């Protein structure tokens, strides 16, 4: 019954379109996404290189078993709470696992399924994150009326699940936005079709020939949620251009990239910045040969 009432309340939200894509706004969100790669002490002191000055740290939520690492922050001036997930330190483990799992405890759509590895990682931290967000609302930012969930790579996938869960757990009093970078495909058609009913605003930025948004493959019945922003261009932030795409899988955006052009290196560059705590490259880029693709970087 709880889900039936919630879905009825979300009809108007599902009809609403994303606002115009804003580069500076998204760059601020990227700062929160990349800050998830920083050390605990840097986050707790809010001294990380890319931590936005207007933000404030609230809580760190992690799980040793799945190496899931996330934090909650808030910006009182923007009346916004941020939930950010760290990208994977072991991409090969999940990029080659295409197992589905039903998510009936997440949304009341019997046919909806998502990637099992993503789901298992998220459910290990969901209780702590929901508790931390509620704590911010109660104690730190009672005027906050928006929750932005973000991340890069695996963190982007977890942000998609979290965005839906925030709606279910917190109701319709808050605008929920997913805004992430280098997101892999998350679930099947039933999940993707239901996603807009829960999430007010949805942006997933893809850099050029990034390999990760192409997995798991569509042949395994995985699909992307909308809305893709395809960024192209090499070099610094001023050299990047952005195209707002149409639908869930736009053949004129990153889906147009041929397999032999897929790039691991492109996965590590977003908005002209390297995807790390410092924004600088801190190690080699590697992806598993098991994918059977001809080119990785």
N, C-alpha and C positions, 0 to 999 in steps of 0.2 A: 504493500500500500504506500509506503514511503516513496518508492521510486515512481509509482503512478502519479502521485501528487506533484512530485518534483518535475516530471516530464511535462505535465500540464502547465506548470509555471514557466517552463523553458521554451514554449512555443514562440513567444515574441522574441526571445533572445536568438533563437536559431534563424529567424528571418533577417536579423541585422547583419550588415556587411562589415568587413574590416574597414577601419578608417584609412585614409591615404597613407602609404608607406613613407616613413620619415627617417632619413638617414641618421641624423644626430640623435634622435630618440633611440634608435636601434643600436647605435654605437654605445650609448649608456648602458643598455641591457647587456651588450657584449662584455662590458667591463665586469658586470656581476657574474656572467657565465665563466669568463677566464679566471676570475678570482677564486673560483672553486679549485683551481690547480695549486693554490698557495698553501703554505704551512698553516697548521692550526693556530700557532701563536700570531701569525700575521693577520689572520682573520679576526681572532679574538681581540686584538689590539687595533684592528681596522687600519693596519699599516701596510697592507699589500700594495704593490706598485700600481694596480689599476682599480683599487677600491674607490668608488665615487665619493667625493668629499662630503656630499650631502647625505650619504647613507650612514646607517648605524648597524653594527653587528648585533644579532639577537641570540642565535643558537647554532651549534654545530651538531649534526645528526649523522652518524656513520654506523657501518656494520662490518665487522672484521671478516665474517664468513664469506660475504660476497664482494668485499672491498668497496662497497657503496659509500660515497662520501658526499655530503650535502650541507648547506648552511641556509639559515634564514636571516634576512636583514630587512631594514625598513627605511623609508625616507618620509619624514613627517611633512615636509613641505609639499611633496608630490602626493601625499596621502596614499602611499603605495608600499606594499609588502613584497619582498623578492624571495623566491625560493630557487636556489641554484644547485645544480648537480655537477659533480666532477665527471669528466670523460674517462673512459676506460684506460687502465694501464696495461690491459691485456686484450687488445682488439681481436686477435685470432680466436679466442675462446667463444665469443658470441657471434662473430661475423659469419662463422661457418655452421652455426646451430640454427636450424630453421623450424624448430618444434613449436607448435601452437599450444596454447592453454586457454580454456574458457575463462571468462572474467565475470561470471555472474555475481560475484561479491563486490564487483566494482561498479558495474552498470546493469540494469535490468533488461538486457537484450540477450535472449537465450543463445542466439547464433554468434554473438560477438566473441572473437578470439584475438589474442595478442601473442607476441613472441614470449616463450616461457622464460628465457633467461632475463629479459627485461622485467617481466612481471615479478619473478622471484626476487630480483634485486630491489625493486621498488617496495614490495610488501615488507621487506626487512626493516625499512626505515619509515614507513608510512605513519605509524602511530606517533613516533617522535616528532615528525614534521607537523602533523595536524595539531599536536599539543603545543608545539613551539609557535605556530601561527596564531592559535587561539590565545596564547600568552601575550603575544605582541598586541593583538587587538584589545585585550583586557587591560594591559598595563602600560604599554609603550606608545601605541598609536591608535587610540580609540576612534580617531577621525579617519583612519585608513579605510578606503572603500574599494581598493583594487589590489589584486594579487597577480604578480607576474611570475611565471615559472619558466626557468631558462636552463640552458646547459649546452655543451658541445659534445658531439659524438655520442657515446653511450649516454652521457648526461642529457643530451637532447631527447633521446628515446624515453628516459625516465621522466623528463619534464612533461611529455605528452600524457603519460599515465597519471602523473600527479595533478595535472590541470583538471582532468576529469574527476579525480578523487576529491579535489578541493571543492568542486561544485557540489558533489554528493554530500560531503561531510559538513559543509558550511552553508549550504542553501543558496538562495538567490540574492542575498543582501550585498554581495560583492561581485564586481566585475572580475572575470577570470581571463587572463591572457597567457597563451603559450607563445613564447618568442625565443627561438633557438637556432642552432647553427650546426650544420653537418648532420642532420637527423637521418638515421636509417628508417626503412619502412617498419611500421609498428604493429599492424594487425591486419585482419581480413576485411572484406568489404562491409560486413555488418557492423564492425567496430568503427570503421572510417565513416560510414554513413551516419552513425549515431553521434560521432564526435562533436559536430557543430551544435548539437542540442545542449551540450554541456559547457562548451568553451566559447565565450563571447568573441574573442579576438585570437586569431591563430596565424602566426608567421613562422615559416621555417626557411632560413636563408641557406642557399647552396652555393658554394664557391666553385665556379667554373667546371672542371672535370673531376671534382671530388668523387672518389670511388664509393664512399660509405652510403650516401643516399640511394645507391643502386642495389643495396642489399638490405634484407633478404630479397631474392629475385621475385619478380611478379609471377614467374612460373610456379612458385610455391604458394600462390594465392595471397601474397602480401601486397598491401597498397599503402600509399602515402595519404596522410591527412593534408588538407589545404591549410594555408596558401603558400606556395613556394615563391620566394624571391631569389631569382638567379642572378648572382653577381659574377661579372667577368672583368678581367684586367689584372695585370701583374704590377708589382711595385707597391708603393705606399697608398694610403687611403684616398688620395686625390686622383689616383689612376683607375679606381674601381667604378664600374657602372652597374646599375641595378634594373632588373626587369621584373615587374609584378606579373606572375603567371596566372593561368586560368584553371580552375578545377583542382582535382586532387593529383592527377598525373598529366601535366601539360606536355604534349609531344614536341612543342616548340621551345621548351626550356631545357633543363638538365637531362630530361629523357631523350633528347636529341643527340646526346654524346655517344659516339660508338664505343663498343667495349674496349677496343684497343687503345682508346684515349683515356680511360679511367686512370686517375692519379691519386696516389697516397699523399704526395706532397701538397696537392691542392686541399686535401682534408685538413691540413694544419695551418692554412692561411684564411683568415676571414676579415673582411673590411680593411684589408691592407695590413693586418696585424697577425703575428704568429700566435698560434693557440697554445699559450702557456701562461704561467703566473706573471712572468716578466714581460711577455709580449715578444720575447726573443727565442730563437731556436735553442733548445737545451739538450738535444740528442737526435739520433737517427730516426728516420721514418720508415717503419716496416709494417707490412701486411702479409697475411698467410698465402703461400703458394697454392693451397688447397682450393682456392676459388677458381683456378683454371683460367684466369684472365692473362692476357698477353703482356699487359703493361701496368705497373703500379705507381711509378713516379717519374 
